[in-house]
Amino acid sequence: MLKSALVSKAHLLELPEGREEALRAAVGSLAAEVGLDEEEVFAAVMEREKVMATGMGHGVAIPHAKIKGIDDFKIAICKSSHPIEYESMDSVPVRILVLLLSPEERVRDHVKIIAEISKKLKFSVVRQGILDAKTPQEMEKAFLN
């Protein structure tokens, strides 16, 4: 499920500083690649962030939102060379952000795919591979490893 959800052209090798700016960049990239309205997607992601920040720990955030009108999951892998303050569970700033957009009606699968992403990113070798990647393809390969 993860591999088919990855949108390679939306992966970002360098996020801007600041949580909101980083989220806006990730959303902008993914929304543009899959033909969604950036402002609507950004509003949905920020609404979810208000409920609870999606910083999972170990320098990773998995912002996500359920989006009306998409028929499948969409994922963008993004990274930053500088730490981004993010209200993470462990208070560690974020350097890897994996944005997930889900079909509104696939709630059970939404939870499953977040768990899959989280499971992959708990391994330091995967996180380091993403951070060391020089191309979006290398980030994707490290993530799927």
Buried (B, 14 or more C-beta within 10 A) or exposed (E): EBEEBBBBEBBBBEBBEEBEEBBBBBBBBBBEBBEBEBEBBBEBBBEBBEEEBBBBBBBBBBBBBBBEEBEEBBBBBBBBEEEBEBBBBEEBBBBBBBBBBBBEEBEEBBEEBBEEBBEBBEEEEBBEBBBEBEEBEBBBEBBEE
